[in-house]
Amino acid sequence: MITLPYAFDTTTTWQRIVKIVFAVAGVLLLAIMGGLLSGKFGGAVGLSIAIAILWWVARRVRGFPMGAAGTLTQSQVETRPVTVLWYSLPVPVGRFSIDRFDSIGVIEHVYIPQTAGTATNTGSVQLMGKAGTPNIEVAVRDIDDAITVASELGNLLRLPVKRMDAPGSRTVRITVG
């Protein structure tokens, strides 16, 4: 059951990823320093190339939305900046009135684990902004729970709910039996 005000934070996975990237970069930098100090310049050059590739990938990912954190009320959504160590995640920041959103979207993602197991569907519940207003992710749940959350928010905020596929994908439902 969703009640307003609704506090949300969908950045926890991204915060963990950023911490892992910082840890890997730190280990690589220490290894480069060790290689330089011990005279193993070839190894230091190789590790420098690895850290350059890591930096390039991190720069490319910078434009990718990484969730949001804030509070949703009947009249507005207020989001705050999210910082991991000294890195600010690219999240929407500000105060947006509800009339700047045209719907609530449930974006379905299919996750297939590498180990033996069954695929799971995850839903991202987002306030879909009108022109000039960012989409704001307010929940990430199992698809059935995400649909329930979106329906409840739609009723509370008087916004229509739309089910969508993740960008660049298509969901095909097959019923057996």
N, C-alpha and C positions, 0 to 999 in steps of 0.2 A: 504494500500500500504506500503510495507516494503522497506526501503532504508538503505543503508549501509553508515556509521557505524550505527549499531543497538544496542542501550542500552537496557539491559533486567535485570529484577529482579523478579525471581519466588519464592522468599523466604518469601513473606509477610504473607502468611497463617501460615507458620512455626514459624515466629517471634511472631505472635499473640498467637499461642499455647504455646510457651516457656514462654511468659509473664504470661499467665494464670496459667501454672504449677508453676512458681515462686510465684505468688500471693497465690495459694493454699498452697504451702509449707510454705510460710511466716505466713499465718493464722494458720496452724497446729503447727508451732514452737511457736507462741505466745500462743496458747491454751495449749500446753505442759508446757510452762513456768508458765502460770496461774495456771494450775493444780498442778504443783510442789509447787508453792508458797502458794497455799491455802490448801495444804495437801491432795489433791485428787489424790493419787498415782495410783489408778486403772485406772482413766480416762487418766492420763498422759501416762501410759503404753499402753493403747488402741490407743491413738493418736500417740504414738511412733511407734507402729506396722503399723498404716496407713501411716506414713511418710516413713517407711522402704519399704513398698510395692510401694509407689510412686517413691522412689529412684530406686528400682529394675526395674520398668517399664521404667523409664527414661534411665537407663543404656542399656536396651534391644533395645530401639528406637534409640540410639546413632548411630548405624550402618546403619540406614535407610537414603537414600539420601533425602535431604531437599531443593531441588532446586539449583539455582545458581544465581549469580549476576555478571554482567560484560558488556563487549562490544564485538560485533561481527563485523569484517571487512571482506573485500574480501579475505584476506590472512591468518587471524588468529582470534582466540577467546581468549580474556583475561578475566579471572575471578578473583574476589577478595574475601577475607574472609568476612564473615558476622557474627557480634557479637551482641547478645542481652544481655544487661547488661554486665555480665562478662562471659557469655557462648558463645562459638564459635560454630556456626552451622556446621554440617558435610557437607560441600559443596566443590566441586572441586575448587582448587586454582592454578592459574598459567597461562602460556601463551602457547597456543596450535595452531600449524599451521593447516590450513584447510585440508591438505593432510593426517593428522592423523585421519580423520573421513571418514567412508565409505558410510554413508547415513544420511538422515534426517528421523527420525521416528515420527509417530503420534501414540501415545499410548492412546487408548480410555478407559475412565472410565465411568461407568454408575452410576449416583447418584440418589437414590430414597429417597425423603424427608419423614420424619416420619409423618408429618402433611399431610392433604389432598392436593394433588397436583400431577403433572405428573412428571415422571422421566426425567432427563436431562442427556445428554451425554457431557462429558468434554474431551478435547483432550490435551495431553501434547506433545509439540513439542520439540524433543531432537536431538541434534547432536550425532549420534551413533559412539562412538570411536572404533578404531581398537584396537587390543591387546595392553594392557598397557596404553591406553588413556581412561579416564572416559567419560561416557555419560554426556552431558551437556544440561540441560533443559533450553530452551530459551523463551518459551511461554506456558501459560496455558489459554485456551480459550474454548468457546463453540465449539463442535466438528466441525461444519461447518467452523467457523472462523479459527480453528486450522489447518484444511486441506488447507485452502487458504494461511495461513501464511507459512506452510510447503512447499507448491508448489512454492510460491514466493521465499523463501529462497533457495529451490532446484535449481531454475532457476538462481538466483544470484550467488550461490556458485558452480554450476555445479555438484550437488550431487543428486543421486536418492532419491525419497521419498517412504517410506514404511509405510503402515498402520499396526498397531499391536494391540493386545489385552493386557490389563494389565496382569502382571505375575499372573499365577494361575487362570485366567478367560478365558471365551470364549464369544464372542459377536455373537448372533444369530439375523439376520435381518428377519423380517416377513413383507410382504407387504399385506395389506388387501384391497380388492376391485378390 
